[in-house]
Amino acid sequence: MSNATQAIIFGGAGFIGTHLATSLVASQKYTRVISVDIAPPRATVAGVEYLQHDVREAINSGISDGSPADIFNLAAIHVTPGHPDGDYYYTNVLGAVNVCRFANTIGCRNIVFTSSISIYGPSEAALDEDAIPAPVSAYGRSKLAAEKIHLLWQSEAAGRKLTIVRPAVIYGLHERGNFTRLSRMMERNAFVYPGRKDTIKSCGYVKDLVSSMMHMSNRNEGVSIYNFSFGHRYTISEICAAFSRVAAYKMPRLTIPIWFMNLAALPFEVLQSAGVKTGINRDRVRKLWFSTNILPKRLVTSGFRFAYDLESSLHEWKRESALKDFD
């Protein structure tokens, strides 16, 4: 990757950050691995220094010990829907500005930034990196703006390297997101297909994601922007079938029309407007119904080899979990 002796991970206490930190410590490449995050770590990784800081505030250069550093910027508000639109810009855009200013201050020459496939917007057609970004959410628009800020940083001095990864839905140990919720619902035999069974949900395993970040950064001589997901675009039915085989859950059978699900979400939106948090609304229903159909063309062309497929990664996730089937 570089001659850096320290790795600084902004957003290192979260799901992906925890796996990245684990990999960086195991590589023994760095004398220091530092996690900078507003939240406590989801799981403490031995050998990592944990610092608490909000990237919306100026970042103290004293975080660095003065030696060459690689920066990994994972810090973001990403749950969508779930926050007022302004929050995504406030954190994701201002955070990018502050991280790049910090990189300037300490003389960093290498940044890896995690963007999102949300910059493309939903699509039934397969989209690779040559597709024109068309974000439809504040999250997607804020991530696209953050990409531009990092690209500006890279262009401002010779010899700088920037790797931007646009991950699809990522799952694995400590995720607590879409795949975790799906597993809990299937365990209770409570999942129903929202409108159809063939919705494409491009996805990828967190350990392959981390490996891809190292792979693409190592071969990058300037700017590298790539999508991350399995080459096979799994449908929601195929994802459920994999969970069923790995954990012996019953396959969902019921498909509820999307108009009915939208109607059913209305009372929950009324409760939400009255201050009762439910997490159920028509935006979330639409997100379930629309496909995210992403191709990792540049990653595959680069020669990257996935270590897992959907089923083998679910087996590993289940094996590593201690409390439930998929922690």
C-alpha positions in Angstrom: 0.0 0.0 0.0 2.7 2.5 1.1 5.6 3.0 3.5 3.2 4.1 6.2 3.9 2.9 9.7 0.6 4.0 11.2 -3.0 3.4 10.1 -5.7 5.8 11.2 -9.3 4.7 10.8 -12.0 7.3 11.1 -15.2 5.4 11.9 -13.1 2.5 13.1 -15.4 1.5 16.0 -18.3 0.4 13.8 -19.1 -2.8 11.9 -16.8 -2.5 8.9 -14.2 -0.6 10.9 -13.9 -3.4 13.4 -13.2 -5.9 10.7 -10.7 -3.5 9.0 -8.9 -2.9 12.2 -8.6 -6.7 12.9 -7.1 -7.1 9.4 -4.7 -4.3 9.8 -3.4 -5.5 13.1 -3.0 -9.1 11.7 -1.0 -7.8 8.8 1.7 -6.5 11.2 2.4 -3.8 8.7 1.8 -1.0 11.0 3.3 -0.1 14.4 0.2 1.8 15.3 -3.5 1.2 14.3 -5.7 4.0 15.6 -9.5 4.0 15.6 -11.1 7.5 15.8 -14.9 7.4 16.3 -17.6 9.2 18.1 -19.0 5.9 19.4 -17.5 3.1 21.6 -16.2 0.1 19.7 -18.7 -2.5 18.6 -16.0 -5.1 19.5 -12.6 -4.2 21.0 -9.7 -5.4 18.8 -6.4 -6.1 20.7 -3.6 -3.9 19.4 -5.9 -1.0 18.4 -5.7 2.5 20.1 -9.3 3.8 20.5 -9.8 7.6 20.5 -13.2 9.3 20.7 -13.8 12.2 18.4 -16.6 13.7 16.2 -15.4 14.2 12.6 -17.8 17.1 12.3 -15.2 18.9 14.5 -11.7 19.9 13.5 -9.3 16.9 14.0 -6.2 17.4 16.2 -3.0 16.6 14.3 -1.7 15.2 17.6 -3.6 12.0 16.8 -0.6 11.2 14.5 2.8 10.5 15.9 4.4 12.2 12.9 5.4 9.1 11.0 3.9 8.3 7.6 0.2 7.4 7.8 -2.5 5.6 5.8 -5.9 7.0 6.4 -9.1 5.0 6.1 -12.2 7.2 6.2 -15.3 5.1 7.1 -17.0 7.8 9.3 -20.6 8.4 8.2 -24.2 8.5 9.1 -25.5 5.7 6.9 -28.9 4.3 8.2 -31.5 5.4 5.6 -34.2 6.3 6.1 -33.6 7.2 9.7 -32.3 10.7 10.0 -33.3 14.2 8.9 -31.8 15.0 5.5 -29.5 17.7 6.9 -27.8 15.2 9.3 -26.4 13.2 6.3 -24.7 16.3 4.8 -23.6 17.6 8.2 -21.7 14.4 9.1 -20.8 12.9 5.7 -19.7 16.1 3.9 -18.3 18.1 6.7 -16.6 14.9 8.0 -14.9 14.5 4.6 -13.7 18.1 4.7 -12.2 17.6 8.2 -10.6 14.3 7.4 -9.0 15.7 4.2 -7.8 18.8 6.2 -6.2 16.5 8.8 -4.6 14.5 6.0 -3.1 17.7 4.6 -1.8 18.7 8.0 0.0 15.4 8.7 1.3 14.9 5.2 -0.7 11.8 4.5 -0.3 10.5 0.9 -2.8 7.7 0.9 -6.6 7.7 1.7 -9.1 4.9 1.4 -12.6 6.2 1.5 -15.8 4.1 1.8 -18.6 5.6 -0.3 -21.8 3.7 -1.2 -23.8 2.3 -4.1 -26.5 4.8 -3.0 -24.7 7.3 -5.3 -26.3 5.4 -8.3 -29.9 5.3 -7.0 -32.1 2.2 -7.4 -32.0 0.4 -10.7 -33.4 -2.7 -12.2 -30.7 -2.6 -14.9 -27.2 -3.7 -13.9 -24.9 -0.7 -13.2 -21.1 -0.8 -13.2 -18.7 2.1 -12.4 -19.3 3.7 -15.7 -22.9 4.4 -14.8 -23.9 8.1 -14.2 -24.5 8.7 -10.5 -28.2 9.5 -9.8 -28.7 9.5 -6.1 -32.3 9.8 -4.8 -31.6 10.1 -1.1 -29.8 12.6 1.1 -27.5 9.8 2.1 -26.5 9.0 -1.5 -26.1 12.7 -2.4 -24.0 13.4 0.7 -21.7 10.4 -0.2 -21.3 11.6 -3.8 -20.3 15.1 -2.5 -17.9 13.4 -0.1 -16.3 11.6 -3.0 -15.7 14.9 -4.7 -14.0 16.3 -1.6 -11.6 13.4 -1.4 -10.9 13.7 -5.2 -10.0 17.4 -4.7 -7.6 16.4 -1.9 -5.9 13.8 -4.2 -5.5 16.4 -7.0 -3.9 19.0 -4.9 -0.4 17.4 -4.6 1.6 15.0 -6.7 2.0 11.4 -5.4 -1.2 11.2 -3.5 -3.3 8.0 -3.8 -7.0 7.8 -3.3 -9.1 4.6 -3.3 -12.9 5.0 -3.2 -14.9 1.8 -2.7 -18.7 1.9 -3.2 -20.0 -1.1 -1.2 -23.4 -2.7 -1.7 -25.2 -4.2 1.3 -22.4 -5.6 3.6 -23.0 -8.3 6.2 -21.1 -10.3 8.7 -20.3 -10.5 12.4 -21.4 -7.4 14.4 -23.4 -6.1 11.4 -26.8 -5.4 13.2 -28.3 -4.2 9.9 -30.3 -5.6 7.0 -29.1 -9.2 7.0 -29.3 -9.4 10.8 -32.9 -8.2 10.7 -33.7 -10.6 7.9 -32.3 -13.5 9.9 -34.3 -12.6 13.0 -37.5 -12.4 11.0 -36.9 -15.7 9.2 -36.1 -17.3 12.6 -39.6 -16.2 13.8 -41.1 -17.3 10.4 -42.2 -13.7 10.1 -40.6 -12.5 6.9 -42.9 -11.8 3.9 -41.7 -10.8 0.4 -42.5 -7.1 -0.3 -44.3 -7.1 -3.6 -42.1 -9.7 -5.4 -39.5 -12.4 -4.9 -37.0 -11.4 -7.7 -35.8 -8.0 -6.3 -32.0 -8.0 -6.8 -30.1 -7.0 -3.6 -26.4 -6.8 -4.5 -24.4 -7.7 -1.4 -21.0 -8.7 -0.1 -19.3 -10.3 2.9 -17.4 -7.9 5.1 -14.1 -9.9 5.1 -14.1 -9.8 1.3 -14.7 -6.1 1.4 -11.7 -5.5 3.6 -9.5 -7.7 1.4 -10.7 -5.7 -1.7 -9.7 -2.4 0.0 -6.2 -3.7 0.5 -6.0 -5.2 -3.0 -7.2 -2.1 -4.8 -5.2 0.3 -2.7 -2.0 -1.7 -3.3 -2.3 -1.5 -7.0 -3.5 2.1 -7.2 -1.1 4.7 -8.5 -3.5 7.7 -8.3 -7.3 7.4 -8.2 -9.2 4.1 -8.0 -13.0 4.0 -7.8 -14.7 0.7 -7.7 -17.9 -1.1 -6.7 -17.9 -3.8 -4.2 -20.4 -6.7 -4.2 -20.5 -10.3 -5.2 -20.3 -10.8 -9.0 -23.5 -12.8 -8.8 -26.5 -10.4 -8.1 -28.5 -12.3 -5.6 -32.3 -11.9 -5.4 -34.1 -11.6 -2.1 -35.4 -15.1 -2.7 -31.9 -16.5 -3.2 -30.7 -14.7 0.0 -33.6 -16.2 2.0 -32.8 -19.7 0.5 -29.2 -19.4 1.7 -30.3 -18.5 5.2 -32.7 -21.4 5.1 -30.0 -23.9 4.1 -27.4 -22.6 6.6 -29.7 -22.1 9.7 -32.6 -24.5 8.8 -35.1 -21.6 8.7 -38.4 -22.2 6.9 -38.5 -20.5 3.5 -40.9 -17.5 3.3 -43.9 -18.2 1.2 -46.1 -15.2 1.3 -45.8 -12.2 -1.0 -47.7 -9.1 0.0 -48.6 -6.5 -2.7 -46.6 -3.4 -2.4 -49.7 -1.2 -2.4 -51.0 -3.0 0.7 -47.6 -2.7 2.4 -47.6 1.1 1.7 -51.1 1.3 3.1 -50.1 -0.6 6.2 -47.2 1.7 6.8 -49.3 4.8 7.1 -50.4 4.4 10.7 -46.7 3.9 11.7 -45.9 7.2 10.0 -48.6 8.9 12.0 -47.1 7.5 15.2 -43.6 8.7 14.0 -44.9 12.2 13.5 -46.3 12.1 17.0 -42.8 11.2 18.3 -43.1 7.4 18.6 -40.2 5.7 16.8 -41.3 2.7 14.8 -38.8 2.4 12.0 -41.7 1.6 9.6 -42.5 3.9 6.8 -43.2 4.0 3.0 -39.6 4.9 2.2 -38.4 1.8 3.9 -41.0 -0.3 2.0 -39.9 1.2 -1.3 -36.3 0.4 -0.4 -37.2 -3.2 0.1 -39.1 -3.4 -3.3 -36.5 -1.6 -5.5 -33.5 -3.6 -6.8 -29.9 -2.6 -6.2 -28.3 -4.2 -9.2 -24.6 -3.5 -9.0 -21.7 -5.0 -11.0 -18.1 -5.0 -9.5 -16.5 -4.7 -12.9 -13.3 -3.0 -12.0 -12.7 -5.2 -9.0 -13.1 -8.4 -11.1 -11.0 -6.9 -13.9 -8.2 -6.2 -11.4 -7.9 -9.9 -10.7 -9.4 -9.8 -7.2 -10.6 -13.3 -6.1 -13.5 -13.5 -3.7 -12.8 -15.9 -0.8 -16.5 -16.5 -0.1 -19.8 -16.8 -1.8 -23.1 -16.0 0.0 -23.6 -19.5 1.5 -20.0 -20.1 2.7 -20.0 -16.6 4.3 -23.2 -17.2 6.1 -21.8 -20.5 7.4 -18.8 -18.6 8.8 -20.9 -15.8 10.3 -23.0 -18.4 12.1 -20.0 -20.3 13.3 -18.4 -17.1 14.7 -21.6 -16.0 16.5 -22.0 -16.6 20.2 -25.5 -15.2 21.2 -27.7 -16.0 18.3 -27.4 -17.6 14.9 -26.1 -14.4 13.3 -24.7 -11.9 15.9 
